[in-house]
Amino acid sequence: MTHNPQAHRSSATRETILEAMAHLASERRYAAITIVDLIDRAGIGRSTFYEHFGNKDQVLLALLDPILLQLANAASNRAPRPALQHVVRHVWERRQLFRVVLGSRIAVRLEQRLSDLILERRRRADPGQSALLAAATASGQLAMLRSWTGGAVPMPVPVFAQQLILFSSPQ
């Protein structure tokens, strides 16, 4: 196994940027976060930031990718219940941020990313899976999260995770 220090540094820098976004998003509104804030918090230069991300939306999408992956797994009958509950609990604990994100312009990009992940997973099992059904599932999952984090449908984390699985699983 060869050791690639440059790849390790690049991965570490990317992780530092993601951590900076997570901290900033917990401190202030997403719309108020700037690239300057991110590079200051991450302790990197502007050019280094742009080597990894094109804008702050890309950082947020990358930060949310583990959550989207678990949602896609739930839509493909691949979500271990404890892993999904962990992600759902994480969302609930940061519901203020998720309410903002799910109601913002970036929600469209989240939905597209989630739809792509669902379709990719479903097509592994059945190459004839429909992109339309994947898009509808992604839209429904995000609508459920929006309603739940907004307080419209209060329920405990385990119950909500089960509802996500029931809604999302292909018939």
C-alpha positions, 0 to 999 in steps of 0.5 A: 500500500502506497502512502500519498501525502498530498491526497491525505492533505487534500482530504484533511483540508476538505474535512477542515472546511466541512467542520468550519461550515458545521460550526458556522451553521450552528452559530448563525443563519446559513444566508449570513455565512460567507466564503470569508467566514469559512476560510477564516474559520478553516484557517486556509487561503481563498485559493485553497478553498476554491481548490475544493469547493466552488461555493458555500452551497457545495460545502453545505451539500457535502456536509449533508451528504451522509444524511442523504446517503442514509435517506437513499438507503432507506429508500432502497431497503438498505438502511439499518434502523440504528443508522437511520435513527442516528441520522434522524436524531442528528437532524432533530438536534439541529432542526433549526438549521434544517428548517432553514435549509429545507426552506431555502433555494438549496433545497432543490439541489438537495432534492436532486442529489437525494433523487440521484442517490435513490435511483443509483441504489434502486437500479443496482437491484432493478435496472428498470427503476424509474427516475420519476419514482426516485424523484418523488421519493426524494421529494416526499422524504424531504417534505416529511423532514420539513414537516417534522422539523417544523413541528407540524407532525411531532413524533419521537425519533424512532417513530419518525425513522420508521415512518421514513422507512415505510414511506420510502421503501419500494413496493 
